[in-house]
């Protein structure tokens, strides 16, 4: 499982190592867009497929000392993982 994704973010170095092969699930949700005034009208509902990864284990290494945005990417990742 060796994929490289390159993004440009000034002042940030990022490395992600996958420790497990996650399981992928696909779910179907109903997304609503109002084309008709009647809320329950079939024209307002369209299917929306989402893929969810479960049992995902990874290591994330972030060096963001040169980043000018606050909070830094490292701090935002920490906040996201703590609130899980």
PEBELLIN-V724940 format. One record per pair of residues at least 6 apart in sequence whose C-alpha atoms are under 6 Angstrom apart, sorted by sequence separation. I is the first residue (numbers start at 1). GAP is how many residues later the second one is. D is the distance in whole Angstrom. If there is no record, write none. Layout:
<<I	GAP	D> <I	GAP	D>>
This chain:
<<35	9	6> <34	10	5> <33	11	5> <32	12	5> <62	12	6> <32	13	5> <31	14	6> <31	15	5> <30	16	6> <30	17	5> <31	17	6> <29	18	6> <30	18	6> <29	19	5> <28	20	6> <28	21	5> <27	22	6> <27	23	5> <26	24	6> <26	25	4> <25	26	6> <25	27	5> <24	28	6> <24	29	5> <23	30	6> <22	31	6> <23	31	5> <22	32	6> <22	33	5> <22	34	5> <20	37	5> <19	38	5> <19	39	5> <18	40	4> <17	41	5> <17	42	5> <16	43	6> <16	44	5> <15	45	6> <15	46	5> <14	47	6> <14	48	5> <13	49	6> <13	50	5> <12	51	6> <12	52	5> <11	55	4> <12	55	6> <11	56	4>>
